């Protein structure tokens, strides 16, 4: 899923939120993603 975090911050954030919204059942999976790592790409 690291591909989501590539690109500029706006794109990464949008992709992150969009996928969480479309696949709420993966909510727990996304908790595995380290928010510090996400911010690093911004």
KAMOKA-V431839 format. One record per residue. N is the residue number from 1. SS is DSSP state (~ for helix, > for strand, _ for the rest). OMEGA is omega in radians with two decimals (* if undefined). D_CENTER is the distance of its C-alpha to the mean C-alpha in whole Angstrom. Layout:
n->(N,N)
ss->(SS,SS)
omega->(OMEGA,OMEGA)
d_center->(D_CENTER,D_CENTER)
This chain:
n->(1,2,3,4,5,6,7,8,9,10,11,12,13,14,15,16,17,18,19,20,21,22,23,24,25,26,27,28,29,30,31,32,33,34,35,36,37,38,39,40,41,42)
ss->(_,~,~,~,~,_,_,_,~,~,~,~,~,~,~,~,~,~,~,~,~,~,_,~,~,~,~,~,~,~,~,_,_,_,~,~,~,~,~,~,~,_)
omega->(-3.12,-3.14,-3.13,-3.02,-3.13,-3.13,-3.10,-3.06,-3.12,-3.13,-3.12,-3.12,-3.14,-3.13,-3.13,-3.12,-3.13,-3.12,3.10,-3.12,-3.10,-3.12,-3.12,-3.14,3.10,-3.12,-3.13,3.13,-3.10,3.11,-3.14,-3.13,-3.12,-3.09,3.11,3.11,3.14,-3.13,-3.14,-3.13,3.12,*)
d_center->(8,8,9,6,6,10,12,12,10,11,10,6,6,8,6,3,6,9,8,8,11,12,12,13,15,12,11,13,11,7,10,10,8,9,8,11,10,7,10,12,10,11)
